[in-house]
Amino acid sequence: MSHSLLQHCCCRCHPDYKRGLTTIEVAGTVYYCGVMLLVLYLFLLQFRHEVLRIFRKTFFILLAIFAFLLITRLVMNLSTRNIIFLVPFAVIPVIIRTFYDARLASSSS
């Protein structure tokens, strides 16, 4: 009986199976996010240096990015499937365009 219970809990195809993230997956995600933030920083440094000089402007851009990451994570953790289309990703460039210029908004999309 314990053998069948062990198979039931460890079977990846079973709907109750929850796999944790491995170290390599976490490291890959951190690396990918770090590279994307570095690219954003280099873009701002090269073309929009005035945005980097004012902390509030830089913080607003980072806050928008991390807010949508959090919203996406919350939506993905919902039990309902295929609901990711409800997250309005196209709003980020519109919001940035409202407070900055069009060239900065097109780079953030």
C-alpha positions as CSV (number, residue, x, y, z in Angstrom):
1,M,0.0,0.0,0.0
2,S,2.8,2.5,0.8
3,H,4.4,1.8,-2.6
4,S,1.2,2.8,-4.5
5,L,0.8,5.8,-2.3
6,L,4.4,6.8,-3.0
7,Q,3.8,6.4,-6.8
8,H,0.6,8.5,-6.5
9,C,2.4,11.4,-4.8
10,C,5.5,11.4,-7.0
11,C,4.0,10.8,-10.4
12,R,4.5,14.0,-12.5
13,C,1.5,13.3,-14.6
14,H,-0.8,13.2,-11.6
15,P,-2.9,16.4,-11.2
16,D,-1.9,16.8,-7.5
17,Y,1.8,16.7,-8.2
18,K,3.5,20.0,-7.6
19,R,7.1,20.4,-8.6
20,G,9.3,23.0,-6.9
21,L,11.7,25.1,-8.9
22,T,15.2,23.8,-9.2
23,T,18.3,25.8,-8.5
24,I,19.1,26.1,-12.2
25,E,15.7,27.4,-13.0
26,V,15.9,30.1,-10.4
27,A,19.4,31.0,-11.5
28,G,18.3,31.2,-15.1
29,T,15.4,33.4,-14.2
30,V,17.6,35.8,-12.1
31,Y,20.1,35.9,-14.9
32,Y,17.5,36.6,-17.6
33,C,15.9,39.4,-15.5
34,G,19.3,40.9,-14.7
35,V,20.3,41.0,-18.3
36,M,17.0,42.7,-19.2
37,L,17.4,45.3,-16.5
38,L,21.0,45.8,-17.6
39,V,19.8,46.4,-21.2
40,L,17.2,48.9,-19.9
41,Y,19.9,50.7,-17.9
42,L,22.3,50.9,-20.8
43,F,19.5,52.2,-23.0
44,L,18.6,54.9,-20.5
45,L,22.3,55.7,-20.0
46,Q,22.9,56.1,-23.7
47,F,19.7,57.8,-24.9
48,R,17.8,59.1,-21.9
49,H,20.4,60.2,-19.4
50,E,18.1,62.8,-17.9
51,V,15.7,60.0,-16.8
52,L,18.6,58.3,-14.9
53,R,19.5,61.6,-13.1
54,I,16.1,62.0,-11.5
55,F,15.4,59.1,-9.1
56,R,11.6,59.5,-9.2
57,K,11.5,58.9,-13.0
58,T,13.8,55.9,-12.8
59,F,11.8,54.5,-9.9
60,F,8.5,55.0,-11.8
61,I,9.8,52.9,-14.7
62,L,11.0,50.1,-12.5
63,L,7.8,50.2,-10.4
64,A,5.8,49.8,-13.6
65,I,7.9,46.8,-14.7
66,F,7.8,45.1,-11.3
67,A,4.1,45.8,-10.8
68,F,3.2,44.0,-14.0
69,L,5.6,41.1,-13.1
70,L,3.7,40.8,-9.9
71,I,0.3,41.0,-11.6
72,T,1.4,38.4,-14.1
73,R,2.6,36.1,-11.3
74,L,-0.7,36.4,-9.4
75,V,-2.7,35.7,-12.5
76,M,-0.6,32.7,-13.4
77,N,-1.1,31.3,-9.9
78,L,-4.9,31.4,-10.2
79,S,-6.5,28.0,-10.7
80,T,-8.3,29.2,-13.9
81,R,-6.5,28.3,-17.1
82,N,-5.6,30.6,-20.0
83,I,-6.4,33.8,-18.1
84,I,-3.1,35.6,-18.8
85,F,-4.7,37.6,-21.6
86,L,-6.4,39.7,-19.0
87,V,-3.2,41.3,-18.0
88,P,-3.0,44.6,-20.0
89,F,0.7,44.5,-21.1
90,A,0.1,47.2,-23.7
91,V,-0.7,49.7,-21.0
92,I,2.9,50.0,-19.9
93,P,4.1,51.9,-23.1
94,V,1.0,54.1,-22.9
95,I,1.6,55.0,-19.3
96,I,5.3,55.7,-19.9
97,R,4.4,57.7,-23.0
98,T,2.1,59.9,-20.8
99,F,4.9,60.8,-18.5
100,Y,7.9,60.7,-20.8
101,D,8.3,60.8,-24.6
102,A,7.4,58.3,-27.4
103,R,10.9,57.0,-27.9
104,L,11.2,55.8,-24.3
105,A,7.7,54.2,-24.4
106,S,8.5,52.3,-27.5
107,S,11.7,50.8,-25.9
108,S,9.8,49.6,-22.9
109,S,7.3,47.5,-24.8
